[in-house]
Amino acid sequence: MRPEDLLCPTPKGLYCPPGDFYIDPLRSVARALITHGHSDHARPGHGAVMATQDTLDIMRLRCGENFAGRTQAAAYSDTVTIDGVAVTFKPAGHVLGSAQICVEKNGLRIVASGDYKDARDPTCAPFEPIPCDVFITEATFGLPVFRHAHAEVEIAKLLQSVALFPDRAHLVGAYSLGKAQRVIAMLREAGHDAPIYLHGAMEKITHHYAARGIPLGELRPVRGAKKAELAGTVTLCPPSALQELWARRFPDPVTAFASGWMRVRTRARQHGVELPLVISDHADWDGLCASIVATGASEIWVTHGEEDALVHWCETRGLRARPLRLVGYGEEETEETAADPDADDASASDERRLDDIEGADA
């Protein structure tokens, strides 16, 4: 069996002909296997969805109860047979519930990694390399320039700024699923025990993480807080909120953005970020290369990101490699608020009351 007979790229996404299912399909399909809950991978409207229980719960939170016709939870390391194809979910280390999906038939094993990172994250199960024949890797940060510092170093930088400017509020832009909760958990590990504030768009997912037993400490909503109360505090918000009217409710805010893209200084300047924090939920260049080697795969398929550079690196090491050129994947943009109508309403209400609040606190 050729690899393309077991898994092949199509306009709808990766398709398994013998199992008649798609992995992270871009359009509605009859049967979908989902690697994780980010909206570029987990779309509603499929007839049937298989994913880890955490991913199913996250999809339900973000897309509504009826996000799929039916669902099936897959436990890590358990193998399910779908029309003669063995399917196994393994941790990807990306966000809560994220998984690599291993498909196997007639002795051929292909692993679709989805999004992954090999760095430590206290909010999700760590990445596990899976021995395979073909490894499908993301390449979000697939250039040698992307070598991320340890996230603990960036968290220390944030806390140092909080200590240095006790009269200023610190606003940390972060994606609402995964990044925000990781930042909060790492702040707690570093000894920051003060209440942490949340933009309305962050509340639902963050409280879900806390309900799953992840220690996030005391969390408070921004809405209803007085301006003076927010001095010296840390608030997590969508990156887009950093430049919105909403940010004016904070006393002399320090704007921070937690993202692997903060490794590029022009990106930080474009976003008006005062404190760039290079914290990524994707593997950096070294992590990508090390993960590929760890699988022992002789063939590498590269998708969504800097595909050509990683393909070239593989070829220089004697590996067969090809770019998949799948369009439609990439780190979530700043649509978190749109994904949560209640948060939208709360944020809009906050903005309408802003002038009254500032007047009351003056």
Secondary structure in CASP SS format (residue, H / E / C, confidence):
PFRMAT SS
TARGET T0000
AUTHOR 0000-0000-0000
METHOD secondary structure of the structure
MODEL  1
M C 1.00
R C 1.00
P H 1.00
E H 1.00
D H 1.00
L H 1.00
L C 1.00
C E 1.00
P E 1.00
T E 1.00
P C 1.00
K C 1.00
G E 1.00
L E 1.00
Y E 1.00
C E 1.00
P C 1.00
P C 1.00
G C 1.00
D C 1.00
F E 1.00
Y E 1.00
I E 1.00
D C 1.00
P C 1.00
L C 1.00
R C 1.00
S C 1.00
V C 1.00
A C 1.00
R E 1.00
A E 1.00
L E 1.00
I C 1.00
T C 1.00
H C 1.00
G C 1.00
H C 1.00
S C 1.00
D C 1.00
H C 1.00
A C 1.00
R C 1.00
P C 1.00
G C 1.00
H E 1.00
G E 1.00
A E 1.00
V E 1.00
M E 1.00
A E 1.00
T C 1.00
Q H 1.00
D H 1.00
T H 1.00
L H 1.00
D H 1.00
I H 1.00
M H 1.00
R H 1.00
L H 1.00
R H 1.00
C H 1.00
G C 1.00
E C 1.00
N C 1.00
F C 1.00
A E 1.00
G E 1.00
R E 1.00
T E 1.00
Q E 1.00
A E 1.00
A C 1.00
A C 1.00
Y C 1.00
S C 1.00
D C 1.00
T E 1.00
V E 1.00
T E 1.00
I E 1.00
D C 1.00
G C 1.00
V E 1.00
A E 1.00
V E 1.00
T E 1.00
F E 1.00
K E 1.00
P E 1.00
A C 1.00
G C 1.00
H C 1.00
V C 1.00
L C 1.00
G C 1.00
S C 1.00
A E 1.00
Q E 1.00
I E 1.00
C E 1.00
V E 1.00
E E 1.00
K E 1.00
N C 1.00
G C 1.00
L E 1.00
R E 1.00
I E 1.00
V E 1.00
A E 1.00
S C 1.00
G C 1.00
D C 1.00
Y C 1.00
K C 1.00
D C 1.00
A C 1.00
R C 1.00
D C 1.00
P C 1.00
T C 1.00
C C 1.00
A C 1.00
P C 1.00
F C 1.00
E C 1.00
P C 1.00
I C 1.00
P C 1.00
C C 1.00
D C 1.00
V E 1.00
F E 1.00
I E 1.00
T E 1.00
E E 1.00
A E 1.00
T C 1.00
F C 1.00
G C 1.00
L C 1.00
P C 1.00
V C 1.00
F C 1.00
R C 1.00
H C 1.00
A C 1.00
H C 1.00
A H 1.00
E H 1.00
V H 1.00
E H 1.00
I H 1.00
A H 1.00
K H 1.00
L H 1.00
L H 1.00
Q H 1.00
S H 1.00
V H 1.00
A H 1.00
L H 1.00
F C 1.00
P C 1.00
D C 1.00
R C 1.00
A C 1.00
H E 1.00
L E 1.00
V E 1.00
G E 1.00
A C 1.00
Y C 1.00
S C 1.00
L C 1.00
G C 1.00
K H 1.00
A H 1.00
Q H 1.00
R H 1.00
V H 1.00
I H 1.00
A H 1.00
M H 1.00
L H 1.00
R H 1.00
E H 1.00
A C 1.00
G C 1.00
H C 1.00
D C 1.00
A C 1.00
P C 1.00
I E 1.00
Y E 1.00
L E 1.00
H C 1.00
G H 1.00
A H 1.00
M H 1.00
E H 1.00
K H 1.00
I H 1.00
T H 1.00
H H 1.00
H H 1.00
Y H 1.00
A H 1.00
A H 1.00
R C 1.00
G C 1.00
I C 1.00
P C 1.00
L C 1.00
G C 1.00
E C 1.00
L E 1.00
R E 1.00
P E 1.00
V C 1.00
R C 1.00
G C 1.00
A C 1.00
K C 1.00
K C 1.00
A H 1.00
E H 1.00
L H 1.00
A C 1.00
G C 1.00
T C 1.00
V E 1.00
T E 1.00
L E 1.00
C E 1.00
P C 1.00
P H 1.00
S H 1.00
A H 1.00
L H 1.00
Q H 1.00
E C 1.00
L H 1.00
W H 1.00
A H 1.00
R H 1.00
R H 1.00
F C 1.00
P C 1.00
D C 1.00
P C 1.00
V E 1.00
T E 1.00
A E 1.00
F E 1.00
A E 1.00
S C 1.00
G H 1.00
W H 1.00
M H 1.00
R H 1.00
V C 1.00
R H 1.00
T H 1.00
R H 1.00
A H 1.00
R H 1.00
Q H 1.00
H C 1.00
G C 1.00
V C 1.00
E C 1.00
L E 1.00
P E 1.00
L E 1.00
V C 1.00
I C 1.00
S C 1.00
D C 1.00
H C 1.00
A C 1.00
D C 1.00
W H 1.00
D H 1.00
G H 1.00
L H 1.00
C H 1.00
A H 1.00
S H 1.00
I H 1.00
V H 1.00
A H 1.00
T H 1.00
G C 1.00
A C 1.00
S C 1.00
E E 1.00
I E 1.00
W E 1.00
V E 1.00
T E 1.00
H E 1.00
G E 1.00
E C 1.00
E H 1.00
D H 1.00
A H 1.00
L H 1.00
V H 1.00
H H 1.00
W H 1.00
C H 1.00
E H 1.00
T H 1.00
R C 1.00
G C 1.00
L C 1.00
R E 1.00
A E 1.00
R E 1.00
P E 1.00
L C 1.00
R C 1.00
L C 1.00
V C 1.00
G C 1.00
Y C 1.00
G C 1.00
E C 1.00
E C 1.00
E C 1.00
T C 1.00
E C 1.00
E H 1.00
T H 1.00
A H 1.00
A H 1.00
D C 1.00
P H 1.00
D H 1.00
A H 1.00
D H 1.00
D H 1.00
A H 1.00
S H 1.00
A H 1.00
S H 1.00
D H 1.00
E H 1.00
R H 1.00
R C 1.00
L H 1.00
D H 1.00
D H 1.00
I H 1.00
E H 1.00
G H 1.00
A H 1.00
D H 1.00
A C 1.00
END
